């Protein structure tokens, strides 16, 4: 398949790399013959995926390895908040109330004050609001938080982009394989909740609660394709 048939993935690489010429050139090269080696693709078991899916995954890996994205494994999910604080993406001291109550202990790496059951109750009630506040705080600083949804594996990837780039790519698919629509999404706070509980050994969730907190944005199975 000629490289021009992957113009959307090349454009994605351009926007999400900040027009990094070396990355764009590499993706163009890969588009001429999508990689089959796991080291380049960067996702285990993807060697036999269709060419478009291999190319998209390899592009995501390239962006991640170049630190154009934020990636966090499920068992380390809670650490993303301190990383964002260190990078001046957020500040625990200036977060709105719900976000500070829910995520503050994770940012500073301390147990929440008071009875843990009180924290559980508040987190369950305010998690969805806290995620919206977190997004708004970042947006007020001129950037938009998005999820780069490559696979359903154990790593989540986030991007911080301009509003114009977010408008162009938010909730757009770049590949589909066996019913899994990979692409760019609004932050996947539902999946994030599951990984966050895993990484904190259940610190966030009341024992009698299952699923995700009410009002949390869930991942839609299908997405329209980018044009």
N, C-alpha and C positions, 0 to 999 in steps of 0.2 A: 504494500500500500504506500503510495507516495506521501512524502512528508506534509504536503499541503492539506491532506485529509486529516491531519492532526493540528491544524492551525489553532484550534481552541485550546489545546494543551500547551502549545507554545505561547499563546497569549496569556494564559494563566501563569506560566513560569515567568513571563516578563513582568506582569503586574505584582506577583507575590514575591519576586526577588528584588523589587525596586529597580527594574530595568538593568539588572546585572548582566553585562555583555557575555561574560564567561559562562554563566548559567544558561542564558538563552542559546548560545552557540552549542553547548553540550546537549540541550534538549532537541535542538534541530538535528544534530547528528544522530541522536537516539531515535528520532522520529523516522529517519530514513530506514532504520532497521532496528525495531524495538528489541531491547536486550532480553536475553534468556538466562543470564547468570544471576544467581541469587544475590551476589554481592552488590551488583548494580541495581537490581530491582529493590532490594532492601527489605523484602517481606518474605518470610519463610513460606515455602510451598507454592509460590507464585510462578515458578518457572514455566509451567504449562498453561498459564492463563492466556486468553486471547491477546493479540498484539496491543490493542488500545489500552487494555487494563494494565498490562506490563509497563507500557510507556507512562501511564499516569502514576503508577506506584513508583517507578524509577524517578520520575520528576519530583514527586513528594519527598522521596528519600534525599534527592539532591538538594532541595530547598532546606530540608531539616539539617542535613550535614553541614550546610553553609550557614546555619543559625539564622535562617530567614523565617523559621517557624519556632514555636515553643512546643516541645514534645515532653510527655510525661508518662511513664509506665504506670499501670494500675496500682502497683504496690507502693509507688511513691507519689501518688496523685496529690496528696495534701501539700507537698513541697512547692507546687506551682504558685501558691500565694506568696511565699517568701521570695521566690524567684522574681515574681512580678514587682514586689516591693523593692527588691534590690535594683531592679531595672527602671524604677520610677514610673511603672505603669499604674500602680495603686499605692496608697498610703493608708496604713491602718488608722492613723490619727484623723484622717479627713473623710473616711468612708461614711456614707449615710448610716442611720441607726441599724436597720435590719442587716445590712451587709457586715457592719462592724461586729454586731452580736454573733452572727452565724460564723463568719470567716475570721474574725479577729484572733481567736485563739490559735488558728492554724498559721496565721501570718507571723505571729510572735513566737510560735512554738511552745505554748504553755497550755496547761489544762484550763478549761473554762472555770471561772470563779463560782463558788456556791455548789449546791447539790447538782450532780450530773444529770439527775432526772429532770430538773428544771431546764437545763440546757437542751436536753433531748426534746422536751415539749416545745420550747421556743424555736429550735431548729426546724422541727417538723412543720410548725405553723408558718415560719417566716422564710424558709429556704427559697421558695419561688420568688418572693419579693426581694430577697437578698441578691439573687442572680440578676434580676432586672436592674436593681440599684448598681450592681457592679458594672454591668454593661453601660449604663447611663454615665457613671463616673468616668469610664474610659472614653465614651463618646464626647463628653463635655471637654475633654482634653484634646479633641480633634482626631481621634482614631476609633476604629470599629473593631470589636472582637468577633472573630468568626471561628468556626471549627472547620478544619480540613479533614474530611471523612474519607480515609483511604480504605480501611478494612474494619471488621468487627473484632479485631484483635485486642491485645492488652495495652496498646499505647494510644493515647489521645493527642491530637495535634491541634494547636491554636495558631491563628494568625492575627496580627494587628495591622490593619490597612486603612487607607484613607476612605472617607465616605464615598467618593466616586468609585473606587475599586470595589467596595462592599456592595454598592448598588448594582454593579455589573455582574458580580459573581455569587451573591448570596442566594442560597437554596437553588443551585444549579448543579446538574450532574455532568461529569466529564467521562464517565465510564459506567458500564453495567456488566456484571458477571454473575450468572446464576441467581438473578433477582436482587443482588446487592448493588444499589446505586451509590457509587463513589463520587465525591465532588466536594463542593463548598457548601456549608450549612450555617444557619444560625447556631450559636453555641449549643452543643448537645448536653444540656444540663441534666437530662434524665440519665444518660449513660454516665455522666460525670458523678452523679449521686451514688450510683452503684460502686464505681471505682473509689470514690472518696471514703465510703464506708469500709471498703476492703483495706484501704491504706491506713485508716485510723483504727482498725480492728473493731469497728462498730461503734466508735465513740459518738458518731453523729446521730444514730438512729435509736429510737425507743425499741425495746425488745418486742413490743406487741404490735409494731407497725411493719407492714410489708409493702413492697412496691416503692413508688417515688412520692415525695410530698405533694399535696394538692396544689394544682396550679402550675406545676413545673412543665416547661416546654418539653415535649417528647419528640423523638426522632421519627419523622415520617418515612415510610418504607421507600416510596418512589419520589423522584424529583424530575422536573423538566430538564432537558438537556440544554447546556449552554450553546449559544449560536455564534 
